[in-house]
Amino acid sequence: MGNEIHNFKEKVNAIPIPEEKMNAAISNTISSNNRSPKKFTYILAVAASLMVILFGSAFVSPAMAKLLSQVPLFGGVLSYFDIGLEEVSNKGLVTKVGETFVDQDIPVSITEVYYDNFRLVIGYSIPITEKIADYEALGTEMKLLIDNKTVTSMHAQSTVKENVVLGTIETNVRLPDSFTLDINFSEVFNKKGNWSFRLPVTKNTQALVYEVNKKKEVDEYKFEVFDIQLTPSGTKIHLELDTPIGEDKVYDFLVYKHNGEVLEFIEESKKNIPLVKFDKEVVKTNAVYEPTEEKRLIIVPVLQDNGNVIEMEELAIEVDLSTFKGKEVTNESTDYGLIEDKVDLETFLRNYMVEEVGNELGIELGEYTKADLSVLSPHFASDFQKEEKINQKNVVKPTALVEERTDSNAYLIYKSEDGINHVFKAKKLSGEWEIVDSFTTKGQTILEVENIYENQ
């Protein structure tokens, strides 16, 4: 095997690979950060244009219709975000959606969906309808539900191109083979609203897993490749690297085809686990690279030491997948990455109370921040509750609605057992909050709201 690796490296060195391309490949691979759910990752997309197809019940104003008619034709979004999504888009394996919903005079479109054994990805687009900075345009809040259960982990990418926000929402958690997907946007361009979509999704089952279980040990290092999954959107490799404990170094992995080409890195999930008892640290990694039909792969650990990128070729493992029997990937467990999408009773009571008051008074709740009274001032909150003689056991917990625009106007609300909503208008005067008015509205009793909650 040592001679094979040596001969392979000589072949690689003889191949005229452009230095810029190789550096880019290595740069994409060297990363110590897990791709954990963050609010947004900003990326540069290839030049694109957009067609928004209105499909839904939302009213579109004449001005909005004119704006949409000026948006240039566009075929899809997913293909602009990584090479795996580009591959499945080119092969026609994505599900075209083309649904648009308009709220706050902002149209949000779901363009397409792709789902295979290790990734569910949704593409979306939003034309920019007003003059705002790019970073503001990218400030979007959303959540995913699978069969009415919330996805526990997801991440998103977005970019602005030609006055259009192009983005993806992705999750890598274990999911059923088919399900109903809900996509709910709650904030777009810093405006609260409700952009909701529901559609059926079925997994692309063109996936094979190869149980490799090969390892290499050199000095204090041990490198193991456990299995490799091949799907239309990527090559997923499960591997571990044992290293001496306490090293201030970053380890990653390059994957070569047998002709010396490097598989483009897409994403990874990585954990560094120190085993003090054994004086070592284990780098556990699930890494995704571009899809490939190549059967002979060479996987090489790479370390980054004081700015130097070093391939640990003595630990390289060559895998010929043609010598292994690929198995179909199946979900043997129903332990999906989902949680029940039902808030706790206290939150439900407070939300219900706030909506009752908002509807009664015509308050645009999207213009207010909902919070505990202590957000105004702990001293003010304490005095307010003492003066009102509020017993927390027989009321819905007092809630503050603070006007976002001014940050100096607020409503304070609590509900008593009989359903009376007690409302207080407050102002921040000379740096101190003061009650300037108070009144009541009649709503459902606490017991009635609790029954609504139980019957949901």
DRENDO-1510 file (C-alpha; in Angstrom, 1 decimal, always signed):
<recs>
REC; n; res; u; v; w
REC; 1; MET; +0.0; +0.0; +0.0 .
REC; 2; GLY; +2.9; +2.4; +0.8 .
REC; 3; ASN; +4.2; +2.0; -2.8 .
REC; 4; GLU; +0.7; +2.6; -4.2 .
REC; 5; ILE; +0.3; +5.8; -2.3 .
REC; 6; HIS; +3.8; +6.9; -3.3 .
REC; 7; ASN; +3.2; +6.2; -7.0 .
REC; 8; PHE; -0.2; +7.9; -6.7 .
REC; 9; LYS; +1.5; +11.1; -5.3 .
REC; 10; GLU; +4.0; +11.1; -8.1 .
REC; 11; LYS; +1.1; +10.9; -10.6 .
REC; 12; VAL; -0.6; +13.8; -8.8 .
REC; 13; ASN; +2.5; +15.9; -8.8 .
REC; 14; ALA; +2.8; +15.3; -12.6 .
REC; 15; ILE; -0.7; +16.5; -13.3 .
REC; 16; PRO; -0.8; +20.2; -14.4 .
REC; 17; ILE; -3.5; +21.4; -12.0 .
REC; 18; PRO; -3.9; +25.2; -11.9 .
REC; 19; GLU; -2.4; +26.5; -8.7 .
REC; 20; GLU; -5.4; +28.9; -8.2 .
REC; 21; LYS; -7.9; +26.0; -8.4 .
REC; 22; MET; -5.9; +23.8; -6.0 .
REC; 23; ASN; -5.6; +26.6; -3.5 .
REC; 24; ALA; -9.3; +27.3; -3.7 .
REC; 25; ALA; -10.0; +23.6; -3.1 .
REC; 26; ILE; -7.7; +23.4; -0.1 .
REC; 27; SER; -9.1; +26.7; +1.3 .
REC; 28; ASN; -12.6; +25.3; +1.1 .
REC; 29; THR; -11.6; +22.2; +2.9 .
REC; 30; ILE; -9.6; +23.7; +5.8 .
REC; 31; SER; -12.2; +24.6; +8.4 .
REC; 32; SER; -12.5; +23.8; +12.1 .
REC; 33; ASN; -16.0; +25.2; +12.5 .
REC; 34; ASN; -19.1; +22.9; +12.7 .
REC; 35; ARG; -21.8; +23.9; +10.3 .
REC; 36; SER; -24.1; +24.4; +13.2 .
REC; 37; PRO; -27.4; +26.4; +12.9 .
REC; 38; LYS; -26.5; +30.0; +12.6 .
REC; 39; LYS; -28.7; +32.8; +11.6 .
REC; 40; PHE; -27.2; +33.3; +8.2 .
REC; 41; THR; -24.1; +32.6; +6.1 .
REC; 42; TYR; -23.5; +35.1; +3.4 .
REC; 43; ILE; -22.1; +33.8; +0.2 .
REC; 44; LEU; -21.4; +35.0; -3.3 .
REC; 45; ALA; -23.7; +33.6; -5.9 .
REC; 46; VAL; -23.1; +33.2; -9.6 .
REC; 47; ALA; -24.9; +35.9; -11.7 .
REC; 48; ALA; -28.6; +35.2; -11.8 .
REC; 49; SER; -32.0; +36.7; -12.6 .
REC; 50; LEU; -35.4; +35.8; -11.2 .
REC; 51; MET; -39.0; +35.0; -12.2 .
REC; 52; VAL; -41.5; +35.3; -9.5 .
REC; 53; ILE; -44.7; +33.2; -10.1 .
REC; 54; LEU; -47.6; +34.4; -8.0 .
REC; 55; PHE; -49.4; +31.4; -6.7 .
REC; 56; GLY; -51.6; +31.9; -3.6 .
REC; 57; SER; -54.4; +33.8; -2.2 .
REC; 58; ALA; -52.6; +36.9; -1.1 .
REC; 59; PHE; -53.8; +40.2; -2.7 .
REC; 60; VAL; -51.2; +41.9; -4.9 .
REC; 61; SER; -51.5; +45.7; -5.3 .
REC; 62; PRO; -51.1; +47.2; -8.8 .
REC; 63; ALA; -47.8; +48.7; -7.8 .
REC; 64; MET; -46.6; +45.3; -6.6 .
REC; 65; ALA; -47.8; +43.7; -9.9 .
REC; 66; LYS; -45.8; +46.3; -11.9 .
REC; 67; LEU; -42.7; +45.6; -9.8 .
REC; 68; LEU; -43.0; +41.9; -10.3 .
REC; 69; SER; -43.4; +42.3; -14.0 .
REC; 70; GLN; -40.0; +44.0; -14.2 .
REC; 71; VAL; -38.2; +41.2; -12.5 .
REC; 72; PRO; -36.2; +39.3; -15.1 .
REC; 73; LEU; -36.8; +35.6; -15.9 .
REC; 74; PHE; -35.1; +33.1; -13.6 .
REC; 75; GLY; -35.1; +29.3; -13.5 .
REC; 76; GLY; -34.0; +28.3; -10.0 .
REC; 77; VAL; -32.0; +29.0; -6.9 .
REC; 78; LEU; -30.5; +25.8; -5.5 .
REC; 79; SER; -27.9; +25.4; -8.3 .
REC; 80; TYR; -26.1; +28.6; -7.2 .
REC; 81; PHE; -25.2; +27.5; -3.7 .
REC; 82; ASP; -23.0; +24.4; -3.9 .
REC; 83; ILE; -21.7; +22.0; -6.5 .
REC; 84; GLY; -23.9; +19.2; -5.2 .
REC; 85; LEU; -27.1; +21.2; -5.6 .
REC; 86; GLU; -25.9; +22.3; -9.0 .
REC; 87; GLU; -25.5; +18.7; -10.0 .
REC; 88; VAL; -29.0; +17.6; -8.9 .
REC; 89; SER; -30.5; +20.7; -10.5 .
REC; 90; ASN; -28.8; +19.9; -13.8 .
REC; 91; LYS; -30.1; +16.3; -13.7 .
REC; 92; GLY; -33.7; +17.5; -13.1 .
REC; 93; LEU; -33.8; +15.8; -9.6 .
REC; 94; VAL; -35.1; +18.9; -7.7 .
REC; 95; THR; -38.8; +19.5; -7.2 .
REC; 96; LYS; -39.9; +22.7; -8.8 .
REC; 97; VAL; -42.4; +24.6; -6.6 .
REC; 98; GLY; -42.9; +28.2; -7.8 .
REC; 99; GLU; -45.2; +29.3; -5.1 .
REC; 100; THR; -45.4; +32.9; -3.9 .
REC; 101; PHE; -47.1; +34.6; -0.9 .
REC; 102; VAL; -47.3; +38.3; -0.3 .
REC; 103; ASP; -47.5; +40.0; +3.1 .
REC; 104; GLN; -46.5; +43.5; +4.1 .
REC; 105; ASP; -46.3; +44.2; +0.3 .
REC; 106; ILE; -43.3; +41.8; +0.2 .
REC; 107; PRO; -43.5; +38.7; -2.1 .
REC; 108; VAL; -41.6; +35.6; -0.9 .
REC; 109; SER; -41.3; +32.7; -3.3 .
REC; 110; ILE; -40.3; +29.1; -2.7 .
REC; 111; THR; -38.6; +28.1; -5.9 .
REC; 112; GLU; -37.7; +24.4; -5.4 .
REC; 113; VAL; -37.0; +21.6; -2.9 .
REC; 114; TYR; -34.5; +18.8; -2.9 .
REC; 115; TYR; -34.4; +15.9; -0.3 .
REC; 116; ASP; -32.1; +12.9; -0.1 .
REC; 117; ASN; -30.5; +10.7; +2.6 .
REC; 118; PHE; -28.5; +13.5; +4.3 .
REC; 119; ARG; -29.9; +16.8; +3.2 .
REC; 120; LEU; -33.2; +18.6; +2.8 .
REC; 121; VAL; -32.8; +21.9; +1.0 .
REC; 122; ILE; -35.4; +24.6; +0.1 .
REC; 123; GLY; -34.7; +27.4; -2.3 .
REC; 124; TYR; -36.4; +30.8; -1.9 .
REC; 125; SER; -36.3; +34.2; -3.5 .
REC; 126; ILE; -37.4; +37.7; -2.4 .
REC; 127; PRO; -37.3; +40.7; -4.7 .
REC; 128; ILE; -36.2; +43.8; -2.9 .
REC; 129; THR; -39.1; +46.2; -3.0 .
REC; 130; GLU; -37.6; +49.2; -1.2 .
REC; 131; LYS; -34.2; +50.9; -0.8 .
REC; 132; ILE; -32.4; +49.0; +2.0 .
REC; 133; ALA; -28.9; +47.9; +2.6 .
REC; 134; ASP; -27.9; +44.4; +1.6 .
REC; 135; TYR; -27.3; +43.3; +5.2 .
REC; 136; GLU; -30.8; +44.4; +6.1 .
REC; 137; ALA; -32.3; +42.5; +3.1 .
REC; 138; LEU; -30.6; +39.4; +4.4 .
REC; 139; GLY; -32.1; +39.7; +7.9 .
REC; 140; THR; -34.8; +37.0; +7.5 .
REC; 141; GLU; -36.4; +34.8; +10.2 .
REC; 142; MET; -38.0; +31.5; +9.4 .
REC; 143; LYS; -38.7; +28.0; +10.7 .
REC; 144; LEU; -39.4; +24.6; +9.3 .
REC; 145; LEU; -42.1; +22.1; +10.4 .
REC; 146; ILE; -42.2; +18.4; +9.4 .
REC; 147; ASP; -45.7; +16.9; +9.8 .
REC; 148; ASN; -46.4; +19.8; +12.2 .
REC; 149; LYS; -43.3; +19.2; +14.3 .
REC; 150; THR; -40.4; +21.7; +14.4 .
REC; 151; VAL; -37.1; +20.8; +12.9 .
REC; 152; THR; -34.5; +21.0; +15.7 .
REC; 153; SER; -31.5; +22.1; +13.6 .
REC; 154; MET; -31.2; +24.0; +10.4 .
REC; 155; HIS; -29.0; +26.6; +8.7 .
REC; 156; ALA; -29.5; +29.1; +5.9 .
REC; 157; GLN; -27.5; +30.9; +3.2 .
REC; 158; SER; -28.5; +33.9; +1.3 .
REC; 159; THR; -27.1; +36.6; -1.1 .
REC; 160; VAL; -28.3; +39.6; -2.9 .
REC; 161; LYS; -28.1; +39.6; -6.7 .
REC; 162; GLU; -29.6; +42.2; -9.0 .
REC; 163; ASN; -32.1; +43.5; -6.3 .
REC; 164; VAL; -33.2; +40.0; -5.5 .
REC; 165; VAL; -32.5; +37.9; -2.3 .
REC; 166; LEU; -31.6; +34.4; -3.2 .
REC; 167; GLY; -31.4; +31.9; -0.4 .
REC; 168; THR; -31.5; +28.3; +0.8 .
REC; 169; ILE; -32.8; +26.7; +4.0 .
REC; 170; GLU; -31.2; +23.4; +4.9 .
REC; 171; THR; -31.3; +20.7; +7.5 .
REC; 172; ASN; -29.3; +17.5; +7.9 .
REC; 173; VAL; -31.3; +15.9; +10.7 .
REC; 174; ARG; -32.8; +12.5; +10.3 .
REC; 175; LEU; -36.3; +12.8; +8.7 .
REC; 176; PRO; -39.0; +10.4; +7.5 .
REC; 177; ASP; -39.0; +9.2; +3.9 .
REC; 178; SER; -42.0; +11.4; +3.0 .
REC; 179; PHE; -43.8; +14.1; +4.9 .
REC; 180; THR; -45.7; +17.4; +4.8 .
REC; 181; LEU; -43.3; +20.4; +4.9 .
REC; 182; ASP; -44.3; +23.8; +6.3 .
REC; 183; ILE; -42.0; +26.7; +5.7 .
REC; 184; ASN; -42.9; +29.8; +7.8 .
REC; 185; PHE; -41.2; +33.2; +7.4 .
REC; 186; SER; -41.9; +35.5; +10.3 .
REC; 187; GLU; -39.7; +38.5; +9.4 .
REC; 188; VAL; -38.5; +39.8; +6.1 .
REC; 189; PHE; -36.6; +43.1; +5.5 .
REC; 190; ASN; -37.0; +43.8; +9.3 .
REC; 191; LYS; -40.8; +43.6; +8.9 .
REC; 192; LYS; -42.9; +41.2; +10.9 .
REC; 193; GLY; -45.4; +39.2; +8.9 .
REC; 194; ASN; -46.6; +35.7; +8.0 .
REC; 195; TRP; -45.4; +34.1; +4.8 .
REC; 196; SER; -46.4; +30.4; +5.0 .
REC; 197; PHE; -46.1; +27.5; +2.5 .
REC; 198; ARG; -47.1; +23.9; +2.8 .
REC; 199; LEU; -46.1; +21.1; +0.4 .
REC; 200; PRO; -45.5; +17.3; +0.2 .
REC; 201; VAL; -41.9; +16.1; +0.1 .
REC; 202; THR; -40.5; +12.7; -0.8 .
REC; 203; LYS; -36.9; +11.5; -0.5 .
REC; 204; ASN; -34.7; +10.8; -3.5 .
REC; 205; THR; -33.7; +7.2; -2.7 .
REC; 206; GLN; -30.7; +7.0; -5.1 .
REC; 207; ALA; -28.3; +6.4; -2.2 .
REC; 208; LEU; -25.8; +3.7; -1.4 .
REC; 209; VAL; -23.6; +3.3; +1.7 .
REC; 210; TYR; -20.3; +1.4; +1.6 .
REC; 211; GLU; -19.0; +0.0; +4.9 .
REC; 212; VAL; -15.3; +0.6; +4.5 .
REC; 213; ASN; -13.8; +0.2; +8.0 .
REC; 214; LYS; -10.2; +0.9; +7.0 .
REC; 215; LYS; -7.5; +2.4; +9.3 .
REC; 216; LYS; -3.9; +3.6; +9.2 .
REC; 217; GLU; -1.6; +4.1; +12.3 .
REC; 218; VAL; +1.6; +6.1; +12.2 .
REC; 219; ASP; +3.4; +7.1; +15.4 .
REC; 220; GLU; +0.8; +8.8; +17.7 .
REC; 221; TYR; -1.8; +9.1; +15.0 .
REC; 222; LYS; -4.6; +6.8; +13.9 .
REC; 223; PHE; -6.8; +7.5; +11.0 .
REC; 224; GLU; -10.0; +5.5; +10.3 .
REC; 225; VAL; -12.6; +5.7; +7.5 .
REC; 226; PHE; -15.8; +4.0; +8.6 .
REC; 227; ASP; -18.3; +4.4; +5.7 .
REC; 228; ILE; -18.9; +6.4; +2.5 .
REC; 229; GLN; -22.4; +7.4; +1.3 .
REC; 230; LEU; -23.0; +8.3; -2.3 .
REC; 231; THR; -26.1; +10.3; -3.2 .
REC; 232; PRO; -26.9; +12.5; -6.2 .
REC; 233; SER; -26.1; +15.7; -4.2 .
REC; 234; GLY; -22.9; +14.6; -2.4 .
REC; 235; THR; -20.4; +12.2; -1.1 .
REC; 236; LYS; -20.6; +11.8; +2.7 .
REC; 237; ILE; -17.6; +10.3; +4.5 .
REC; 238; HIS; -17.7; +9.2; +8.2 .
REC; 239; LEU; -14.1; +9.2; +9.6 .
REC; 240; GLU; -12.0; +9.8; +12.8 .
REC; 241; LEU; -8.5; +10.9; +13.5 .
REC; 242; ASP; -6.7; +10.3; +16.8 .
REC; 243; THR; -4.1; +12.9; +17.6 .
REC; 244; PRO; -1.8; +13.7; +20.5 .
REC; 245; ILE; -3.7; +15.7; +23.1 .
REC; 246; GLY; -3.1; +19.4; +23.6 .
REC; 247; GLU; -2.0; +20.2; +20.1 .
REC; 248; ASP; -3.0; +23.7; +18.9 .
REC; 249; LYS; -3.6; +22.5; +15.4 .
REC; 250; VAL; -6.6; +22.2; +13.1 .
REC; 251; TYR; -7.2; +18.9; +11.2 .
REC; 252; ASP; -9.3; +18.4; +8.1 .
REC; 253; PHE; -9.4; +16.1; +5.1 .
REC; 254; LEU; -8.8; +16.1; +1.4 .
REC; 255; VAL; -10.5; +13.6; -0.9 .
REC; 256; TYR; -8.8; +12.8; -4.2 .
REC; 257; LYS; -10.1; +10.9; -7.2 .
REC; 258; HIS; -7.6; +8.4; -8.6 .
REC; 259; ASN; -6.7; +10.8; -11.4 .
REC; 260; GLY; -5.6; +13.4; -8.8 .
REC; 261; GLU; -8.6; +15.7; -9.0 .
REC; 262; VAL; -9.7; +17.0; -5.6 .
REC; 263; LEU; -13.4; +16.5; -4.6 .
REC; 264; GLU; -14.9; +19.9; -3.8 .
REC; 265; PHE; -15.8; +20.3; -0.1 .
REC; 266; ILE; -19.4; +21.2; +0.7 .
REC; 267; GLU; -19.9; +21.0; +4.5 .
REC; 268; GLU; -19.0; +19.1; +7.6 .
REC; 269; SER; -20.0; +18.2; +11.2 .
REC; 270; LYS; -17.1; +17.8; +13.5 .
REC; 271; LYS; -16.4; +17.1; +17.2 .
REC; 272; ASN; -13.1; +17.2; +19.0 .
REC; 273; ILE; -13.2; +14.9; +22.0 .
REC; 274; PRO; -10.3; +15.0; +24.4 .
REC; 275; LEU; -9.5; +11.6; +26.0 .
REC; 276; VAL; -7.2; +12.7; +28.8 .
REC; 277; LYS; -6.9; +9.1; +30.2 .
REC; 278; PHE; -5.4; +7.9; +26.9 .
REC; 279; ASP; -3.4; +11.1; +26.3 .
REC; 280; LYS; -5.1; +11.7; +22.9 .
REC; 281; GLU; -7.8; +13.7; +21.2 .
REC; 282; VAL; -10.3; +12.3; +18.7 .
REC; 283; VAL; -11.5; +14.3; +15.8 .
REC; 284; LYS; -14.9; +12.8; +14.8 .
REC; 285; THR; -16.1; +14.1; +11.4 .
REC; 286; ASN; -18.9; +13.6; +8.9 .
REC; 287; ALA; -17.8; +15.5; +5.8 .
REC; 288; VAL; -19.7; +16.1; +2.6 .
REC; 289; TYR; -18.0; +16.6; -0.7 .
REC; 290; GLU; -19.2; +17.0; -4.3 .
REC; 291; PRO; -21.1; +14.0; -5.8 .
REC; 292; THR; -18.9; +11.5; -7.8 .
REC; 293; GLU; -19.2; +8.3; -9.7 .
REC; 294; GLU; -15.4; +7.7; -9.1 .
REC; 295; LYS; -14.9; +4.3; -7.3 .
REC; 296; ARG; -11.3; +4.8; -6.3 .
REC; 297; LEU; -10.8; +7.5; -3.8 .
REC; 298; ILE; -7.9; +8.6; -1.6 .
REC; 299; ILE; -8.6; +10.3; +1.7 .
REC; 300; VAL; -5.8; +12.3; +3.2 .
REC; 301; PRO; -5.8; +14.0; +6.7 .
REC; 302; VAL; -4.6; +17.6; +6.5 .
REC; 303; LEU; -3.3; +19.8; +9.3 .
REC; 304; GLN; -3.0; +23.5; +9.5 .
REC; 305; ASP; +0.0; +24.4; +11.7 .
REC; 306; ASN; +1.0; +28.1; +12.1 .
REC; 307; GLY; -0.5; +29.0; +8.8 .
REC; 308; ASN; +1.1; +26.1; +6.9 .
REC; 309; VAL; -1.1; +23.5; +5.3 .
REC; 310; ILE; +0.4; +20.0; +5.5 .
REC; 311; GLU; -0.9; +16.8; +3.9 .
REC; 312; MET; -0.3; +13.8; +6.2 .
REC; 313; GLU; +0.2; +11.5; +3.2 .
REC; 314; GLU; +1.7; +8.7; +5.4 .
REC; 315; LEU; -1.9; +8.4; +6.8 .
REC; 316; ALA; -3.7; +8.4; +3.5 .
REC; 317; ILE; -6.2; +5.7; +2.9 .
REC; 318; GLU; -7.1; +4.5; -0.5 .
REC; 319; VAL; -10.6; +3.0; -1.0 .
REC; 320; ASP; -11.8; +1.1; -4.1 .
REC; 321; LEU; -15.6; +1.1; -3.7 .
REC; 322; SER; -15.9; -1.4; -6.5 .
REC; 323; THR; -14.6; -4.0; -4.0 .
REC; 324; PHE; -17.4; -3.3; -1.5 .
REC; 325; LYS; -21.0; -4.1; -1.8 .
REC; 326; GLY; -23.1; -0.9; -1.6 .
REC; 327; LYS; -26.2; -1.1; +0.5 .
REC; 328; GLU; -29.4; +0.9; +0.1 .
REC; 329; VAL; -29.7; +3.6; +2.9 .
REC; 330; THR; -32.7; +3.1; +5.1 .
REC; 331; ASN; -34.1; +4.7; +8.2 .
REC; 332; GLU; -34.0; +2.0; +10.8 .
REC; 333; SER; -34.9; +4.5; +13.5 .
REC; 334; THR; -37.9; +6.7; +14.0 .
REC; 335; ASP; -35.8; +9.0; +16.3 .
REC; 336; TYR; -36.1; +12.0; +14.0 .
REC; 337; GLY; -34.7; +15.4; +14.6 .
REC; 338; LEU; -38.0; +17.0; +15.4 .
REC; 339; ILE; -39.8; +18.4; +18.4 .
REC; 340; GLU; -43.5; +18.9; +19.0 .
REC; 341; ASP; -44.5; +22.4; +17.7 .
REC; 342; LYS; -46.7; +23.2; +20.7 .
REC; 343; VAL; -45.7; +26.0; +23.1 .
REC; 344; ASP; -46.0; +25.6; +26.8 .
REC; 345; LEU; -49.2; +26.6; +28.5 .
REC; 346; GLU; -47.9; +29.8; +30.0 .
REC; 347; THR; -46.6; +31.1; +26.6 .
REC; 348; PHE; -49.9; +30.1; +25.0 .
REC; 349; LEU; -51.9; +32.1; +27.6 .
REC; 350; ARG; -49.8; +35.2; +27.2 .
REC; 351; ASN; -49.9; +35.0; +23.4 .
REC; 352; TYR; -53.7; +34.5; +23.4 .
REC; 353; MET; -54.1; +37.5; +25.8 .
REC; 354; VAL; -51.9; +39.8; +23.7 .
REC; 355; GLU; -53.8; +38.8; +20.5 .
REC; 356; GLU; -57.1; +39.5; +22.2 .
REC; 357; VAL; -56.0; +43.0; +23.2 .
REC; 358; GLY; -54.3; +43.7; +19.9 .
REC; 359; ASN; -57.5; +42.8; +18.0 .
REC; 360; GLU; -59.7; +44.8; +20.4 .
REC; 361; LEU; -57.6; +47.9; +20.2 .
REC; 362; GLY; -56.4; +47.6; +16.6 .
REC; 363; ILE; -52.7; +47.4; +17.6 .
REC; 364; GLU; -50.3; +46.3; +14.9 .
REC; 365; LEU; -48.5; +43.7; +17.0 .
REC; 366; GLY; -45.7; +43.4; +14.4 .
REC; 367; GLU; -44.6; +46.8; +15.4 .
REC; 368; TYR; -44.1; +45.8; +19.1 .
REC; 369; THR; -41.6; +43.6; +21.0 .
REC; 370; LYS; -43.2; +41.3; +23.5 .
REC; 371; ALA; -41.4; +40.8; +26.8 .
REC; 372; ASP; -41.6; +40.5; +30.6 .
REC; 373; LEU; -42.2; +43.7; +32.5 .
REC; 374; SER; -38.6; +43.6; +33.7 .
REC; 375; VAL; -37.4; +44.6; +30.3 .
REC; 376; LEU; -38.6; +48.1; +31.1 .
REC; 377; SER; -37.0; +48.2; +34.6 .
REC; 378; PRO; -36.9; +45.6; +37.4 .
REC; 379; HIS; -37.8; +48.3; +39.9 .
REC; 380; PHE; -40.7; +49.6; +37.8 .
REC; 381; ALA; -42.0; +46.0; +37.3 .
REC; 382; SER; -41.9; +45.3; +41.0 .
REC; 383; ASP; -43.7; +48.5; +41.9 .
REC; 384; PHE; -46.3; +47.9; +39.2 .
REC; 385; GLN; -47.1; +44.4; +40.5 .
REC; 386; LYS; -47.3; +45.5; +44.1 .
REC; 387; GLU; -49.6; +48.4; +43.2 .
REC; 388; GLU; -51.9; +46.1; +41.2 .
REC; 389; LYS; -51.7; +43.4; +43.9 .
REC; 390; ILE; -51.1; +40.8; +41.3 .
REC; 391; ASN; -51.2; +37.2; +42.5 .
REC; 392; GLN; -49.3; +35.2; +39.9 .
REC; 393; LYS; -51.4; +32.2; +40.6 .
REC; 394; ASN; -54.7; +33.7; +39.4 .
REC; 395; VAL; -53.6; +35.8; +36.5 .
REC; 396; VAL; -51.9; +35.4; +33.1 .
REC; 397; LYS; -48.4; +36.7; +33.7 .
REC; 398; PRO; -48.1; +40.5; +33.0 .
REC; 399; THR; -46.6; +41.2; +29.6 .
REC; 400; ALA; -45.1; +44.3; +28.1 .
REC; 401; LEU; -45.5; +45.3; +24.4 .
REC; 402; VAL; -42.7; +47.9; +23.6 .
REC; 403; GLU; -43.1; +49.9; +20.5 .
REC; 404; GLU; -40.0; +49.1; +18.4 .
REC; 405; ARG; -40.0; +52.4; +16.5 .
REC; 406; THR; -39.7; +54.7; +19.5 .
REC; 407; ASP; -38.6; +52.3; +22.3 .
REC; 408; SER; -40.4; +54.7; +24.7 .
REC; 409; ASN; -44.1; +53.7; +24.3 .
REC; 410; ALA; -45.5; +50.5; +25.7 .
REC; 411; TYR; -48.6; +48.6; +26.7 .
REC; 412; LEU; -48.6; +46.5; +29.9 .
REC; 413; ILE; -51.2; +43.7; +30.0 .
REC; 414; TYR; -52.4; +41.0; +32.3 .
REC; 415; LYS; -55.5; +38.8; +32.4 .
REC; 416; SER; -57.5; +38.0; +35.5 .
REC; 417; GLU; -59.4; +34.7; +36.0 .
REC; 418; ASP; -62.7; +36.1; +34.8 .
REC; 419; GLY; -61.2; +37.0; +31.4 .
REC; 420; ILE; -60.8; +40.7; +32.0 .
REC; 421; ASN; -57.7; +42.0; +30.2 .
REC; 422; HIS; -56.1; +44.9; +32.2 .
REC; 423; VAL; -54.3; +47.2; +29.9 .
REC; 424; PHE; -52.0; +50.1; +30.9 .
REC; 425; LYS; -50.3; +52.6; +28.5 .
REC; 426; ALA; -46.8; +53.5; +29.6 .
REC; 427; LYS; -44.3; +56.2; +28.4 .
REC; 428; LYS; -40.6; +56.7; +29.1 .
REC; 429; LEU; -40.3; +60.2; +30.4 .
REC; 430; SER; -37.0; +61.7; +31.4 .
REC; 431; GLY; -35.5; +58.2; +31.3 .
REC; 432; GLU; -38.2; +56.7; +33.6 .
REC; 433; TRP; -41.3; +54.6; +32.7 .
REC; 434; GLU; -44.7; +56.0; +33.9 .
REC; 435; ILE; -48.2; +54.8; +33.5 .
REC; 436; VAL; -50.2; +57.4; +31.5 .
REC; 437; ASP; -53.6; +55.6; +31.0 .
REC; 438; SER; -55.4; +52.4; +31.9 .
REC; 439; PHE; -58.5; +50.5; +30.8 .
REC; 440; THR; -59.9; +47.0; +30.5 .
REC; 441; THR; -61.2; +44.7; +27.7 .
REC; 442; LYS; -63.3; +41.5; +28.0 .
REC; 443; GLY; -61.9; +38.3; +26.7 .
REC; 444; GLN; -62.0; +34.5; +27.3 .
REC; 445; THR; -61.6; +33.4; +30.9 .
REC; 446; ILE; -58.3; +31.7; +31.8 .
REC; 447; LEU; -60.1; +28.3; +32.1 .
REC; 448; GLU; -61.6; +28.8; +28.6 .
REC; 449; VAL; -58.1; +29.6; +27.1 .
REC; 450; GLU; -56.7; +26.5; +28.9 .
REC; 451; ASN; -59.4; +24.3; +27.3 .
REC; 452; ILE; -58.5; +25.8; +23.9 .
REC; 453; TYR; -54.9; +24.9; +24.5 .
REC; 454; GLU; -55.7; +21.3; +25.6 .
REC; 455; ASN; -57.9; +20.7; +22.5 .
REC; 456; GLN; -55.3; +21.9; +20.0 .
</recs>
